[in-house]
Amino acid sequence: MKHENAPVVYNENDQDTKLLYAMIHLAREAGFSDGFFSPEQQSAFLNQLETLEVSFFTKASREKVREVINWIDRDIKEHSVDYADKKSLKNLKTEELKEEAFAAAIAVVKGADQLDLREVEYLERLKTRFHFSEKDVSNILKKHGLA
């Protein structure tokens, strides 16, 4: 019989968890890219978490999201942000997932009152890593109401 106060154990290697890790990390890192995750960006980040269209995300509990954020923080502390970036990018196998992650990152950056050069540089790095053209970016912006 399961004890009702027993913690839930999540599998870090589960595909849905890997995707959750990627989506959260890339959107959150966009907010941190200028060294300051403003309250407006935090709000945009939380809004993106609630509105992601990826079906696995809507099923994730707050507890699981917190656990995934802890794993991201651990990876950054033990390795680096670049390590967490590469781990995230490796788990986004479809164009749809890449678009969702990129759109979420843009929305978080746009949450700031002013756009910082480091935020633009971060988005450019993501664009390059996803192999998106300027036309792809324009279409993503339109599709997600970010234009």
C-alpha positions as CSV (number, residue, x, y, z in Angstrom):
1,M,0.0,0.0,0.0
2,K,1.3,3.4,-1.0
3,H,1.8,5.9,1.8
4,E,-0.1,9.1,0.8
5,N,2.7,11.4,1.9
6,A,5.4,9.4,0.1
7,P,7.3,11.5,-2.5
8,V,6.6,10.7,-6.2
9,V,9.8,9.5,-7.9
10,Y,10.1,10.7,-11.5
11,N,12.3,9.0,-14.1
12,E,14.8,11.5,-15.5
13,N,15.2,9.4,-18.6
14,D,11.5,9.3,-19.4
15,Q,10.9,10.9,-22.8
16,D,8.2,13.3,-21.5
17,T,10.5,14.3,-18.7
18,K,13.3,15.0,-21.2
19,L,11.0,17.2,-23.2
20,L,9.8,19.0,-20.1
21,Y,13.5,19.6,-19.2
22,A,14.2,21.0,-22.6
23,M,11.2,23.3,-22.8
24,I,11.7,24.7,-19.3
25,H,15.5,25.1,-19.6
26,L,15.5,26.9,-22.9
27,A,12.7,29.3,-22.0
28,R,14.2,30.0,-18.6
29,E,17.7,30.5,-19.9
30,A,16.4,33.1,-22.4
31,G,15.2,35.1,-19.4
32,F,18.5,34.7,-17.6
33,S,20.6,35.4,-20.7
34,D,21.2,39.1,-19.8
35,G,22.0,38.2,-16.2
36,F,18.7,39.4,-14.8
37,F,15.4,37.5,-14.9
38,S,13.0,40.4,-14.5
39,P,9.6,40.0,-12.8
40,E,8.0,40.6,-16.2
41,Q,10.1,37.9,-17.8
42,Q,9.3,35.5,-14.9
43,S,5.6,36.2,-15.6
44,A,6.1,35.6,-19.3
45,F,7.9,32.3,-18.4
46,L,5.1,31.1,-16.2
47,N,2.6,32.1,-18.9
48,Q,4.5,30.1,-21.4
49,L,4.6,27.1,-19.2
50,E,0.8,27.3,-18.9
51,T,0.1,27.8,-22.6
52,L,2.6,25.4,-24.2
53,E,0.6,23.4,-26.8
54,V,2.7,20.2,-26.3
55,S,0.4,17.6,-24.8
56,F,2.8,16.1,-22.4
57,F,3.3,19.4,-20.7
58,T,-0.3,19.9,-19.8
59,K,-0.2,16.6,-17.9
60,A,2.9,17.6,-15.8
61,S,2.2,18.3,-12.1
62,R,3.7,21.3,-10.4
63,E,5.7,18.9,-8.3
64,K,7.2,17.3,-11.5
65,V,8.0,20.8,-12.9
66,R,9.8,21.7,-9.7
67,E,11.7,18.4,-9.8
68,V,12.8,19.1,-13.4
69,I,13.9,22.6,-12.5
70,N,16.0,21.1,-9.7
71,W,17.6,18.7,-12.3
72,I,18.3,21.7,-14.6
73,D,19.9,23.6,-11.7
74,R,22.0,20.6,-10.8
75,D,23.2,20.1,-14.3
76,I,24.2,23.8,-14.6
77,K,26.0,23.7,-11.2
78,E,27.8,20.4,-11.8
79,H,28.5,21.0,-15.5
80,S,27.5,24.3,-17.2
81,V,24.7,26.1,-19.0
82,D,26.1,24.9,-22.3
83,Y,25.8,21.3,-21.0
84,A,22.1,21.9,-20.2
85,D,21.6,23.6,-23.6
86,K,23.0,20.6,-25.4
87,K,21.0,18.2,-23.3
88,S,17.9,20.1,-24.1
89,L,18.5,20.5,-27.8
90,K,19.2,16.8,-28.1
91,N,15.8,15.9,-26.8
92,L,13.8,18.2,-29.2
93,K,13.6,15.8,-32.1
94,T,10.7,17.3,-34.1
95,E,10.3,20.6,-35.8
96,E,7.1,21.2,-33.9
97,L,9.0,20.8,-30.5
98,K,11.8,23.0,-31.7
99,E,9.4,25.7,-32.8
100,E,7.5,25.5,-29.4
101,A,10.8,25.9,-27.5
102,F,12.0,28.8,-29.7
103,A,8.6,30.6,-29.4
104,A,8.7,30.2,-25.6
105,A,12.2,31.6,-25.4
106,I,11.2,34.6,-27.6
107,A,8.1,35.2,-25.5
108,V,10.2,35.2,-22.3
109,V,12.7,37.6,-23.7
110,K,9.9,39.9,-25.0
111,G,8.6,40.0,-21.5
112,A,11.4,42.5,-20.5
113,D,10.8,46.2,-20.7
114,Q,13.9,46.6,-22.9
115,L,15.6,44.0,-25.1
116,D,19.2,43.5,-24.1
117,L,21.9,42.6,-26.6
118,R,22.8,39.4,-24.7
119,E,19.1,38.3,-25.0
120,V,19.3,38.8,-28.7
121,E,22.5,36.9,-28.9
122,Y,21.0,34.0,-27.0
123,L,18.1,33.8,-29.4
124,E,20.5,34.0,-32.3
125,R,22.4,31.0,-30.9
126,L,19.2,29.1,-30.5
127,K,18.1,30.0,-34.0
128,T,21.5,28.7,-35.3
129,R,21.4,25.5,-33.2
130,F,17.8,24.8,-34.5
131,H,18.9,25.5,-38.1
132,F,16.1,28.1,-38.5
133,S,16.3,30.6,-41.3
134,E,15.0,34.2,-41.0
135,K,11.8,33.0,-42.8
136,D,11.4,30.2,-40.3
137,V,11.7,32.7,-37.5
138,S,9.2,35.0,-39.1
139,N,6.7,32.1,-39.5
140,I,7.2,31.0,-35.9
141,L,6.6,34.6,-34.7
142,K,3.4,34.8,-36.7
143,K,2.2,31.3,-35.7
144,H,2.6,32.0,-32.0
145,G,1.3,35.6,-32.1
146,L,4.8,37.1,-31.3
147,A,5.2,39.2,-34.4
